[in-house]
Amino acid sequence: MAIYKMRYFFEWGGTCLWSANDAARKEFGYAVDEQKLPISRKLKNLLWYLQAYHDNMMDMDNAPDESPWWTEEDTIMFHKKK
């Protein structure tokens, strides 16, 4: 049985899961779509939520500055959930 290793970090407008070994890359590609993983719906939803939350941090009109509506409380909550 193959062992799939993943890396977890954020990319703007992308995913937060990345293949970290050949078996994972062969099965899922490099940027991993969490919807294709054999994990619970709850975990898939959490990964999607965290990526969407992260993407809201950037001010798309003034990248790479943080969004003016991103508060210190948002930063604390984001880091607690990830």
C-alpha positions as CSV (number, residue, x, y, z in Angstrom):
1,M,0.0,0.0,0.0
2,A,1.4,3.4,-1.0
3,I,2.2,6.0,1.7
4,Y,1.2,9.5,0.6
5,K,3.1,12.3,2.2
6,M,1.7,15.8,2.1
7,R,3.0,19.3,2.9
8,Y,0.7,21.9,4.4
9,F,1.2,25.6,3.5
10,F,-0.8,28.3,1.8
11,E,-0.5,29.7,-1.7
12,W,-2.6,32.7,-2.9
13,G,-5.6,31.5,-4.9
14,G,-4.4,27.9,-4.7
15,T,-4.4,25.0,-2.3
16,C,-2.9,24.4,1.1
17,L,-1.9,20.8,0.4
18,W,1.1,19.8,-1.7
19,S,2.5,16.3,-2.5
20,A,5.7,15.6,-0.6
21,N,6.7,12.3,-2.1
22,D,6.6,10.5,-5.5
23,A,3.6,8.3,-4.5
24,A,1.5,11.4,-3.6
25,R,2.6,13.2,-6.8
26,K,1.7,10.2,-9.0
27,E,-1.7,9.9,-7.4
28,F,-2.7,13.6,-6.8
29,G,-0.3,15.8,-8.7
30,Y,1.8,18.4,-6.9
31,A,-1.0,20.8,-5.9
32,V,-3.5,18.5,-4.2
33,D,-7.2,19.0,-4.5
34,E,-8.5,18.1,-1.1
35,Q,-11.8,17.0,-2.6
36,K,-10.0,14.0,-4.2
37,L,-8.5,12.8,-1.0
38,P,-9.9,9.8,1.0
39,I,-10.6,12.0,4.0
40,S,-13.7,13.0,5.9
41,R,-16.1,15.6,4.5
42,K,-15.5,17.6,7.7
43,L,-11.7,17.7,7.1
44,K,-12.2,18.6,3.4
45,N,-14.5,21.4,4.4
46,L,-12.0,22.7,6.9
47,L,-9.2,22.7,4.4
48,W,-11.4,24.6,1.9
49,Y,-12.5,27.1,4.6
50,L,-8.9,27.8,5.7
51,Q,-7.7,28.4,2.1
52,A,-10.7,30.7,1.4
53,Y,-10.0,32.5,4.7
54,H,-6.3,32.9,3.8
55,D,-7.1,34.2,0.4
56,N,-9.3,37.0,1.9
57,M,-6.2,38.3,3.7
58,M,-4.7,39.9,0.5
59,D,-5.9,43.2,-0.8
60,M,-6.3,42.3,-4.5
61,D,-6.2,45.9,-5.5
62,N,-3.0,46.6,-3.7
63,A,-1.2,43.2,-3.5
64,P,0.8,42.0,-1.7
65,D,-0.5,44.3,1.1
66,E,-2.8,42.7,3.7
67,S,-6.5,43.5,3.2
68,P,-7.6,46.6,5.1
69,W,-10.5,44.6,6.5
70,W,-8.3,41.9,7.9
71,T,-8.0,42.5,11.6
72,E,-5.7,41.3,14.4
73,E,-8.6,39.2,15.6
74,D,-8.8,37.6,12.2
75,T,-5.1,36.7,12.3
76,I,-5.4,35.1,15.8
77,M,-8.5,33.1,14.7
78,F,-6.8,32.0,11.5
79,H,-3.7,30.7,13.3
80,K,-5.8,28.9,15.9
81,K,-7.7,27.0,13.2
82,K,-4.8,26.1,11.1
